[in-house]
Amino acid sequence: MEKEVTKEGVVKGFLAEIRVLPMSLMLLTCLLGGFFAGSIDWSVMGLVLLNAFCFLYVSHLNDTYWDLRKGEYEEGRRLHSVRLKDDYYLPRWGFGPEIPNAPLLPKRYYVVAMAVFSLLGIAIMLYLSTLLGWTYSALAMVGLFLALTYSAGIDKLPALGDLWWEIGVLFALLCGYYSQKMVIDQFVVEAAVPLFLCLISVKALDSLPDTIVDDRINKRTLTVLLYRKGLKLKTIRHICYLPLYAGFLTLYFTAPPGL
């Protein structure tokens, strides 16, 4: 039976789900799209960033909810097999120090929070669509769907479970760009290629501490695929940096004018 937690625990649990590094990277990607457009209407961009926050927060809540459903966490709500300190709890900031004393909440808490932030995000999205056109809603919903699939089921294709998340972040770039220019053109598509390569490294490094448990529950991420090939975690970590280098080289040699 699920145990009740204190009000302080609830606050810590929900704050932990923001996952500062992944959230910051996604919001910066959205903002980058606005800068690529040439000029930023901050009254619109502020709403786009709030919309992006709500949708990614729903994805984070969903990720933990499904991990609980799958039994990914140890007894006593402890961490995965890889952790920094014995008294640290999940969720983590994201491929970095974990948040101390942030408990996992009962599953129903995540369901309620997902409903609240989904409704808030959809309301903001619909309002923006009245200003920008319904293409914005299409971009935002595709991005949300791709982010959700990382946990909700389309992680069964070998090594592609985390690639859906990366493609979802690219839609944050497109949303930021479209919100300012109201068009998706060749420039932003070309700019998305090196970003996508860099995101492969970001997500792989984020997934690395979870590799052993992800392998046990058959979550087929890139790091799990490499782990099943017999590679050590330290070797996998080095390999995870390769797409990042490829992204910078691609940007250096093929960047469109204006980047």
N, C-alpha and C positions, 0 to 999 in steps of 0.2 A: 504494500500500500504506500502511496506517495505521502511523504511527510510534509507538514506545514512548515513554513520558514518565517522568520521574523520580518517585520517591515523593512528593517535595515538590510536584511538578506535579499529581499525582493528588489530593493533599489540597486544594491550592488550587482545582483544577477542581471538586471536589465541594462545597467550601465556597461557591464562587461561585454554584453552582446553587441555593443557599438563596434567593437574590435577596431581600435583606433587606426592602425596602419592600413588595413584593407579599405576602411571607410575613407580615410584621407586620400589614398591613391585614387579611389573612384571619383571623389568630388573634385580632385585636382584634374583628373582626365576630362571631366565634364567642363570644368572651367577652361581647360586648354582648348577645347572645341570652340568656346566663345572667343578666345584670343585669336585662334586661327581665322575666325570670321572677319577680323579686322578691327571691329569696335564692339563694345559691350554695353547693352542697355541693362543696367544693374537691377532695375525694377523687375525685369523679366528673368534675368539670370539668377536672382535671389530665389525666385519661385522654382526655377529649374533645379537648383541645388537642393532645395527643400524636398522637392519631388524625388530626386535621386537618393537623398538620405532615407526617406521613408521606404522606398522600394528595396534598397540594399539592406536596410535594417530588417525588413520582412524576410529577406533571404537568409540573413544571419540567424534569426529566430528559427526559421524553418530548418536550417542546418543542424542546430542543436536539438530541435524537436525530433528529427529523424534519427540522429545519433542515439538519443535516449530510447527511441522505439526499437532500434537495432541492437541495443545492449552494448554500445560501444564503450561505455564508461565502466570503470572498475567498481567493486562494492565499496560502499562508503563515499561514493561520489568523488573518488580520487581521479587523478589524471591518467592520461595514457601511459604507456610504458616508458616514454621519454619525457622527462620533466626537469626543471631547473632546481626546485627545492621540494622536499617532502611535504611541506605544509601549503603548497600552492594548488589552486583549484582551476579547473576550466570554467569558462572560456578564456582563451588567451587574447593578448593584444593582436596577434597575427605575426608569425615567424619572429617572435621576440619574447621578452620577459612576460610571464603569465601574471594575471592579476591575483594578488593574494586574497584569500578569504572571500572570494566571490562564488557563492554556492550555485549549483545547478538547481533550477526550480522545478516544481511539479509540471508535468507535460501540459496540463490544461492552462497554465499561466502563459505558455508560449502560444497556444492556440488563440487565446483572447488577445494577446498583444499583436499577433499577426493580423487578426481581423481589424483591430483599431488602426494600425498603421497602413494596412492595405486600403481601407476606406479613405483615410486622410490623403494618401498618395494618389489615389484615383481621383479624388475631388480636386486636388491641385492640378493633376494632369488634364482633366476635363476643362478646367478654367483656362489653362494655358492654351488648350486647343481652340477655344473660342477666340483667342488673340492671334494664334499662329497658324491655325489650320489643323485638320485632323491627322495629317502626316505625323505631327508630333506625338499624338497618342499611339499611333502604330509603332513608332520607334521606341517609345517608352515601354510599351507592353511587351514587345519582343525582347527588350533588354531584361525586363523582370522575369519573363519566362525562362530565358537562358540562364539567369542567375539561380533560379529555383531548381532547375534540373540537376544541378551539381549534387543536391541531396535527395531530391524527390524521385529519382528513378532512372534517368538516362545517364547513369554512371556505370552501366553494364557493358558499354562498348569499350574494348580494350584501350587503355591509355587516353580515352577521350572524356572521361568523367570531369576532369578539371578544365578541358579546353572550352566547354560550353560557358563556363564562368568568364573566361577571358574574352570570348566573343561578346558576351553580355556587357562587359566593361567598354568594349568598343562602341556599343550603342549609346553609352553615356557620352562619349566623344561626339557621336553624331547628333545626339539631342542638344548638347551645348552649342554645336555649330549651327544646327538648324534653327535653334531658338533666336539666333542673332541674324542669320542670313536667309532663312526660310527656303533653303535649297540644299540638296546633297549633291555636290559636284565632284569632279575628278580630283581636285586638290585634297579634299578631306579623306577621300578613299585611299589615295596614295600615302597620306600621312598616317593612316591607320595601320599600314603594313609593319613598319618598324615598331610601333607601339604594341602590336599583337605579339611580336617576337619577344619583346621585353616582358610582357605579361605572362608568357609561358614560364619564364624564370621566376617571376614573383610568386605565382601560384604554386609552382613546384617546391620552392623553398618554404612556403607557408605550409604545404602538405607534408614536408619531410619529417617533422616530429611525430606525425600520426601514421607513418608508413607501416609499422609493425601491426598496429591494431587495424588499420585499413585493410591490410592483407588478410587478417583473420576474418573480417566480416565481408570480404570480397568486394571492397570498394576499389574499382579499377582505375586508379589515378596513374599519372606518369611515374611517380616515385615507386608505386607498387609494382608496375610493370618492370622497372629496372631491378627492384629488389628480388623479384621472382626469377630474374636472369642470373641470380647469384652474386650481385654486386653488394658491397658493403655500403652502409649509410654514408660514410665519409666520402667514398667514391661517387655516390649518387649526388652528394652535395656539390662536388666539383662539376659534374655533368650538368647540373641544373643551371649553372651560370652560362653555359654555351649559347642558349638562345638570346640571352641578354647581349653578349658580345656580337652576335649576328645582327641583332636589332640596331646596335650603334653603327656597325659597319654599313648596314643597309641605309640608315639615315645619312651617313657621311657621303656615300657614293651616289645615292639616288634621290636625295631629298628634293621635292619640288620647290620651285622658286617661292620665297616668302617664308619657308620654314627656318 
